[in-house]
Amino acid sequence: MNRRRGILSAIVAVAALVLSACAGLPVSGPVNPGLEAEVDAGAPEFLFRPDEPQRGATPEQIVDGFIRAGSGPGPAANWDVARMFLAPAIRETWKPEASVTIDLPDDRQPVSPVEGAVELSIVAVATVDQTGAYQPAEAGVTQLSFRLAQQENGEWRITEAPDGVVIDRDVFTNVFHRYSLMYFDPTWQFMVPDVRWFPTTNAATRITGALVNGAPSAWLADSVRNSFPEGVTLARPSVPLEAGIAQVALSGEALLVESTTLDRMQTQLTASLATAGVSGAQMSVASTPLTADPISTRSTRVTGPPLVVTEEGFGFLAGDELTPIPGLSEAMANVSPATIQVAPDRDYAAVRLVDGSVARVPAEGGVAVVDTRAGLVDPGADPFGYVWSVPRDQPSELAVFSAAGQRFEVADAWPGASQVVAMAVSRDGARIAALVVAGGRPEVWIAGIVRADDNLPARIGDPVPLGLLSGAASGLAWLDDTTLGVLTGVASGPLFTEQLVGGPATATDAPVGAASVAGATSISSVRLRAQDGALYVKRGANWQRTTSGILVLATQQGSPQ
């Protein structure tokens, strides 16, 4: 009888909880729009609660516990657990947000050369600086030095520790999430993402602060524009959310900003905060809202079926039907292409011919061979009408060719590289990626494109490495605005790597004979062509063969507006 009464009481309690939860649902107030279908709302937030110091712990155990505590709860609680491992004298002076070192936890080796000292050897794979910028680490072992002293209660605590935290590679993406600061290209047509990594706590505050008070990453700074004038800053450090809208209080200088610039500021804020799942932003000065509307920017999404060359010709392949591109398909019938990249308006294509030369193929006809140098890599087409070309063994000889066929040298190209295996201009025209050989090692590099007033590429900025490659590279393409697709060959077979620009890479096996890669409508449906002409589409973690007889898999630099 008592058991039945207990069960009944539990049911009543659960029902009461459910009803009270329903009673808490909003039934009034404004209706706010959600995110667009293609916007990533980010991964769910995870909070780690590491162990606190244990009584009688040795210096090595104290240092180990301190390192583990760097994974959480982090800024949500001012790293309170990590601070428990520190002596009172340095608890407030230690700066956890100075940097993040991402390491391999199984390779941590603490050594205590003398009592009260611990030298911790770690194998770092990357670092994140205080601005949230991610950088792969140089190969090798990193030493971290700690000093400890016994407190009045006899317990060891750290008296000297390096600023910053160390986080396990497998845990990092659960503690820090990636967001994009959105800048304009110099023509104010495209949005250009600058990936940053922040703790999820107060993400809107961190994104807004980095955008308004900060600056683009150094490698990108000369290639983008920030609409926020130098004198305009945040009037308060926090950015609260009201009904999903970020409330951005600006300094009084914002009242002097003209309407076009205000609209651009609104556009950058809205696009940047959308990467954190925030549905909008309201700028204000002294609690008075500023009137501003996001402006229209050009999309870089690729739409449509795969763009290919078959025995029937050049066009979009859907099932067994090939749909030609008006003008361009007819012009392509007059050449023998080995690779093709189509400009966003589909008015021309950059083509490497089977004889190794590079040609510009306009939709209105009149094919022009623009580069006949030996050993050219696959060319690129940018949104401003230029064809990019470089010899594989002469990385510094990068050149662009105008619609009139005029050649212009691009200065400062790939210093330190002995070879360029492949290159790819981003769809926004502000960045260029390359697979290079530097110091005998294959690497992925990224650099900003610096253009003159007429959009002519004048030079590329200092390149930064995105990561090492595990084998010889064979293919490169932009999958979206922040991700590169890379094909490499290793002893076990081809690998396909998704390399985040400003983040880690993930590698999976590719189909046997994979030879070229092209982006699609989403990063989850990337396309590969094999040497035997088979076409594969990524479905989850697998590759699905969809057709055969593909002679060339073309890449696209966007879609007509």
Secondary structure by P-SEA (a helix, b strand, c coil): caaaaaaaaaaaaaaaaaaaaaaacccccbbbbcccccccccccbbbbbcccccccccaaaaaaaaaaacccccccccccccccccccccccccccccbbbbbccccbbbbbccccbbbbbbbccccccccbbbbbbccbbbbbbbbbbbccccbbbbcccccbbbbbcccccccbbbbbbbbbcccccbbbbbbbbbcccaaaaaaaaaaaaccccccccccccccccccccccccbbbbcccccccccccccccccaaaaaaaaaaaaaaaccccccccccccccbbbbbbbcbbbbccccccbbbbcccccccccccbbbbcaaaaaaaaaccccbbbbcccccbbbbbccccbbbbbbcccccccccccccccbbbbcccbbbbbbbcccccccccccccbbbbbbccccccccccccccccccccccccccccccccbbbbbbbbbcccccccccccccccccccccccccccccccbbbbbbbccccbbbbbccccbbbbbbbcccccccccccccccbbbbbcccbbbbbbccccccccccccccccccccccc
